Amino acid sequence: MEVAELQDKFAIPGVLGFEKTPSGLVLARVTTPSAEATIYMQGAHLTHWKPAGQAPAIFLSARAEFAPGKAIRGGVPVIFPWFGERHDGKTGPMHGFARLSEWDLAFAAMSGPDTDPDLHLAFTLAPNELSQSLGFDHFRLSYRVTIGRKLALEMMVANDSGTGGTKPGSMRTEEIAAIGAPLVFEQALHTYYAVADAQRVSIAGLGGVTFLDKVDEMKRKVQPAGALRFAGRIDRPYFDTTATCVLHDEAGKRRIVVAKTGSNSTVVWNPWKELTATMPDMGPDAWLHMTCIETANVGENAVTLPPGATHTMRADISIEAA
């Protein structure tokens, strides 16, 4: 959808407008009494969220690339249908195709009091040339973003296999199952949170949870009781956890609370100094100012979705003074 059409259908004067970058990407710019935000149509990728009176809560690399078909470093990449490298013996882009695809905007509206409103946006993604070339042509994604003093991110996946283009609701479950196939996928909201000093952060909520330590020969370990602190590079998917995580940004004097539903994995990541030095879209000190806590279903928590069924995963993000 071009900028003029988006403006005509969805713009809200003084609140929501659309722009095209010199590289050709289209973005939505949000300014309300409650918050500021920026979302790119490629990947439905939120790159900025700043609640009123707060410092920005989302990290975006100063060296991020903004170009068609390029992943944006920072913000909230939407990961689907696999996490990391594709691991079913076939080829495909890192973290799947959703973050590289052009999404459609289906809805935009304000709610709440005039002095403290929320903006609700709904994005959709259907099978496209890229997804079909990778073998995915029977899915629908809906991504609802609520922007205000709190941020809500809700991702719905539908398995359209077996419907033959017919709305699933018009067919009996057994009819769909008989002619369709399960959709097996991983997903993540790969959120980069902005922190003042990653060397002084801690994360509560993961004590006693089993994780895979990708920095230590993929060993399975159990997180000790108490808050998680960083002593170097960290890359850990935590499994079978629905817990709320609290990111304590000690130097920034605030806590970022990440509650979730429909998610059984949490991924924690910071590349630290050594890995950051190998990343062309990250400045040498960028790792100091970010911490990823990802609401996810990955690895052994991958979702198997029957034909005609849907699955919804949601993150609710809020900020508290420390």
C-alpha positions as CSV (number, residue, x, y, z in Angstrom):
1,M,0.0,0.0,0.0
2,E,1.4,3.4,-1.0
3,V,1.8,6.3,1.3
4,A,-1.1,8.3,-0.3
5,E,-3.5,5.3,0.2
6,L,-2.4,4.8,3.8
7,Q,-2.9,8.5,4.5
8,D,-6.3,8.5,2.9
9,K,-7.5,5.4,4.8
10,F,-5.8,5.5,8.2
11,A,-4.2,8.9,9.0
12,I,-5.4,10.6,12.1
13,P,-4.5,14.3,12.1
14,G,-1.8,15.2,14.7
15,V,-1.6,11.5,15.8
16,L,-0.9,9.1,12.9
17,G,0.8,9.8,9.6
18,F,2.8,8.0,7.0
19,E,6.1,8.7,5.3
20,K,8.4,7.1,2.7
21,T,12.1,7.0,3.3
22,P,14.7,7.7,0.6
23,S,15.4,4.0,0.5
24,G,11.7,3.2,-0.3
25,L,10.5,1.9,3.1
26,V,7.1,3.2,4.3
27,L,6.7,4.0,8.0
28,A,3.9,5.1,10.4
29,R,4.8,7.9,12.8
30,V,2.7,8.1,16.0
31,T,2.5,11.1,18.3
32,T,-0.2,11.1,21.0
33,P,-0.4,12.7,24.5
34,S,0.5,9.3,25.9
35,A,3.4,8.2,23.7
36,E,5.5,8.5,20.6
37,A,6.2,5.5,18.3
38,T,7.5,4.6,14.8
39,I,6.5,1.4,12.9
40,Y,7.8,0.3,9.5
41,M,5.4,-1.5,7.2
42,Q,8.3,-3.9,6.3
43,G,8.1,-6.4,9.1
44,A,5.4,-4.4,10.9
45,H,8.6,-3.5,12.7
46,L,8.3,-1.1,15.7
47,T,11.5,0.8,16.1
48,H,10.6,3.5,18.6
49,W,8.3,3.7,21.7
50,K,8.6,6.5,24.2
51,P,5.9,6.9,26.8
52,A,5.2,10.5,27.7
53,G,7.6,11.8,30.3
54,Q,9.9,8.8,29.9
55,A,13.2,8.1,28.1
56,P,12.8,5.8,25.0
57,A,12.1,2.3,26.0
58,I,13.1,0.6,22.8
59,F,16.7,0.4,21.5
60,L,17.5,1.0,17.8
61,S,21.0,0.7,16.5
62,A,22.5,4.0,15.1
63,R,23.9,1.9,12.3
64,A,20.7,0.0,11.5
65,E,20.0,-0.5,7.8
66,F,16.7,0.7,6.4
67,A,16.4,-1.0,3.0
68,P,13.9,-3.3,1.3
69,G,14.7,-6.9,2.2
70,K,17.1,-6.0,4.9
71,A,16.5,-6.8,8.6
72,I,16.4,-3.7,10.9
73,R,18.8,-4.0,13.9
74,G,16.9,-3.1,17.0
75,G,13.2,-2.3,17.8
76,V,10.8,-5.3,17.8
77,P,11.5,-7.7,14.9
78,V,8.6,-10.1,14.4
79,I,10.1,-13.6,14.1
80,F,8.1,-16.3,12.2
81,P,8.1,-19.1,11.2
82,W,11.5,-20.2,12.5
83,F,13.9,-18.8,15.1
84,G,17.5,-18.3,14.2
85,E,18.7,-20.4,11.3
86,R,16.2,-22.6,9.5
87,H,16.6,-26.1,11.0
88,D,14.4,-28.4,8.9
89,G,17.1,-29.1,6.3
90,K,15.9,-26.4,4.0
91,T,17.3,-23.0,3.3
92,G,15.8,-19.6,4.3
93,P,16.6,-16.3,5.8
94,M,17.7,-16.0,9.4
95,H,14.7,-15.7,11.7
96,G,12.2,-16.4,8.9
97,F,10.4,-14.2,6.4
98,A,7.9,-12.2,8.5
99,R,10.4,-9.5,9.4
100,L,11.5,-9.1,5.7
101,S,7.9,-9.0,4.3
102,E,5.7,-6.0,3.6
103,W,2.7,-6.1,5.9
104,D,-0.7,-4.5,5.3
105,L,-2.4,-2.1,7.8
106,A,-6.0,-3.2,8.4
107,F,-7.1,-0.9,11.2
108,A,-6.2,2.2,13.1
109,A,-8.2,3.9,15.9
110,M,-7.9,5.8,19.1
111,S,-9.5,4.8,22.5
112,G,-9.5,6.1,26.0
113,P,-9.6,9.7,27.4
114,D,-8.4,12.6,25.3
115,T,-5.6,13.3,27.9
116,D,-4.3,9.7,28.0
117,P,-5.4,7.8,24.8
118,D,-4.1,4.6,23.3
119,L,-3.6,4.1,19.5
120,H,-4.6,0.7,18.2
121,L,-3.1,-0.6,15.0
122,A,-3.7,-4.0,13.3
123,F,-1.3,-5.3,10.7
124,T,-1.8,-8.5,8.6
125,L,0.4,-10.7,6.6
126,A,-0.8,-13.3,4.1
127,P,1.3,-15.7,1.9
128,N,3.5,-13.8,-0.5
129,E,6.1,-14.6,-3.1
130,L,8.9,-14.9,-0.5
131,S,6.9,-17.2,1.9
132,Q,5.6,-19.4,-0.9
133,S,9.2,-19.8,-2.3
134,L,10.1,-21.1,1.2
135,G,7.1,-23.5,1.3
136,F,4.7,-21.5,3.5
137,D,1.4,-20.7,1.7
138,H,-1.3,-21.7,4.2
139,F,-1.1,-19.2,7.0
140,R,-2.4,-15.8,8.1
141,L,-0.7,-13.5,10.6
142,S,-2.4,-10.7,12.5
143,Y,-0.4,-8.4,14.6
144,R,-2.1,-5.9,16.9
145,V,-0.1,-3.1,18.4
146,T,-1.5,-0.9,21.2
147,I,0.6,2.3,21.8
148,G,0.2,4.3,24.9
149,R,1.9,4.6,28.3
150,K,2.0,0.9,28.1
151,L,2.8,-1.2,24.9
152,A,0.8,-4.3,24.0
153,L,2.0,-6.5,21.1
154,E,-0.3,-9.4,20.1
155,M,0.5,-11.9,17.3
156,M,-2.1,-14.2,16.0
157,V,-1.2,-17.1,13.7
158,A,-3.9,-19.0,11.7
159,N,-3.4,-22.3,9.8
160,D,-5.5,-22.0,6.6
161,S,-4.4,-25.4,5.4
162,G,-7.4,-27.4,4.1
163,T,-9.8,-24.5,3.8
164,G,-9.3,-24.1,0.1
165,G,-9.8,-20.4,0.4
166,T,-13.0,-20.9,2.3
167,K,-13.3,-19.2,5.7
168,P,-12.5,-21.9,8.4
169,G,-15.7,-21.0,10.3
170,S,-17.8,-22.2,7.4
171,M,-16.3,-25.7,7.5
172,R,-16.6,-28.4,10.2
173,T,-13.4,-29.0,12.1
174,E,-13.2,-32.6,10.9
175,E,-13.5,-31.5,7.3
176,I,-10.6,-29.1,7.6
177,A,-8.5,-31.7,9.4
178,A,-9.2,-34.3,6.8
179,I,-7.8,-32.3,3.9
180,G,-5.3,-30.0,5.7
181,A,-1.9,-30.3,7.4
182,P,-0.6,-29.1,10.7
183,L,1.4,-25.8,10.7
184,V,4.6,-26.2,12.8
185,F,6.3,-22.9,13.6
186,E,8.4,-20.9,16.0
187,Q,7.8,-17.3,16.8
188,A,9.2,-14.4,18.8
189,L,8.8,-10.7,19.5
190,H,12.6,-10.1,19.5
191,T,12.3,-6.9,21.6
192,Y,15.4,-4.8,22.1
193,Y,14.9,-2.8,25.3
194,A,16.9,0.4,25.9
195,V,19.0,0.4,29.0
196,A,21.6,2.9,30.4
197,D,24.3,0.3,31.1
198,A,23.9,-3.4,30.3
199,Q,26.6,-4.2,32.8
200,R,24.3,-3.1,35.6
201,V,21.0,-4.7,34.6
202,S,19.2,-7.6,36.2
203,I,16.3,-9.7,35.1
204,A,13.8,-11.2,37.6
205,G,11.4,-14.0,36.8
206,L,13.5,-16.8,35.4
207,G,14.8,-18.5,38.6
208,G,14.5,-22.3,38.4
209,V,13.8,-22.3,34.6
210,T,15.7,-24.6,32.2
211,F,17.6,-22.9,29.4
212,L,20.0,-23.7,26.6
213,D,23.3,-21.9,26.9
214,K,24.3,-21.0,23.3
215,V,27.5,-19.4,24.6
216,D,28.6,-22.6,26.4
217,E,28.5,-25.4,23.9
218,M,24.6,-25.5,23.8
219,K,24.5,-27.0,27.3
220,R,21.2,-27.4,29.1
221,K,21.2,-25.6,32.5
222,V,18.9,-24.4,35.2
223,Q,18.8,-20.7,36.1
224,P,19.7,-20.3,39.8
225,A,17.2,-18.6,42.1
226,G,17.3,-14.8,42.2
227,A,17.8,-12.3,39.5
228,L,19.9,-12.9,36.4
229,R,22.9,-10.7,35.9
230,F,25.2,-10.4,32.9
231,A,29.0,-11.1,33.1
232,G,29.5,-11.3,29.4
233,R,27.8,-12.3,26.2
234,I,24.5,-14.0,26.8
235,D,22.3,-16.0,24.4
236,R,19.7,-18.2,26.2
237,P,16.3,-19.6,25.2
238,Y,14.4,-20.4,28.4
239,F,11.8,-23.2,28.1
240,D,8.5,-23.9,29.6
241,T,8.0,-20.6,31.3
242,T,5.0,-18.3,31.2
243,A,6.5,-16.0,33.9
244,T,6.5,-12.2,33.8
245,C,10.1,-10.8,33.6
246,V,11.2,-7.6,35.2
247,L,14.2,-5.9,33.7
248,H,15.8,-3.7,36.3
249,D,17.8,-0.9,34.6
250,E,19.8,0.2,37.6
251,A,21.7,3.0,35.9
252,G,18.5,4.2,34.1
253,K,16.6,4.1,37.4
254,R,13.6,2.2,36.0
255,R,12.1,-1.2,35.7
256,I,10.6,-2.6,32.4
257,V,8.0,-5.2,33.1
258,V,7.3,-7.8,30.4
259,A,4.1,-9.8,31.0
260,K,3.0,-12.4,28.4
261,T,0.4,-14.9,27.4
262,G,0.4,-17.7,24.8
263,S,4.2,-17.9,25.2
264,N,6.1,-20.7,26.7
265,S,9.7,-19.5,25.9
266,T,11.6,-16.4,26.9
267,V,14.9,-15.6,25.1
268,V,17.5,-13.3,26.7
269,W,20.3,-11.9,24.5
270,N,23.1,-9.4,24.6
271,P,26.0,-9.8,22.2
272,W,28.5,-8.0,24.5
273,K,31.6,-6.3,23.2
274,E,33.3,-9.2,21.2
275,L,30.3,-10.2,19.1
276,T,29.2,-6.6,18.6
277,A,32.6,-5.9,17.0
278,T,31.7,-8.3,14.2
279,M,28.3,-6.8,13.5
280,P,28.4,-4.0,10.8
281,D,25.0,-2.7,11.8
282,M,26.0,-2.1,15.5
283,G,28.3,0.5,16.8
284,P,31.2,-0.7,19.1
285,D,29.4,0.4,22.3
286,A,25.9,-0.4,21.3
287,W,25.7,-3.5,23.4
288,L,26.0,-1.3,26.5
289,H,22.6,0.2,25.8
290,M,20.4,-2.8,24.9
291,T,19.0,-5.9,26.5
292,C,16.8,-8.3,24.6
293,I,13.9,-10.1,26.4
294,E,12.0,-12.0,23.8
295,T,8.4,-13.2,24.2
296,A,8.6,-16.5,22.2
297,N,7.7,-20.1,21.4
298,V,10.9,-21.6,20.2
299,G,12.8,-24.9,20.2
300,E,10.9,-27.6,22.2
301,N,8.1,-25.0,22.7
302,A,7.5,-24.7,18.9
303,V,3.7,-24.6,18.2
304,T,1.9,-27.3,16.2
305,L,-1.3,-25.7,14.9
306,P,-4.0,-28.0,13.5
307,P,-5.7,-27.0,10.2
308,G,-8.3,-24.3,10.7
309,A,-6.9,-23.4,14.2
310,T,-5.3,-20.2,15.5
311,H,-2.8,-19.4,18.2
312,T,-2.3,-16.0,19.9
313,M,0.8,-14.8,21.7
314,R,0.9,-11.4,23.5
315,A,3.4,-9.3,25.4
316,D,2.3,-6.4,27.7
317,I,5.1,-4.0,28.4
318,S,5.1,-1.3,31.1
319,I,7.6,1.0,32.8
320,E,8.0,1.6,36.5
321,A,10.3,3.9,38.4
322,A,13.1,2.0,40.3
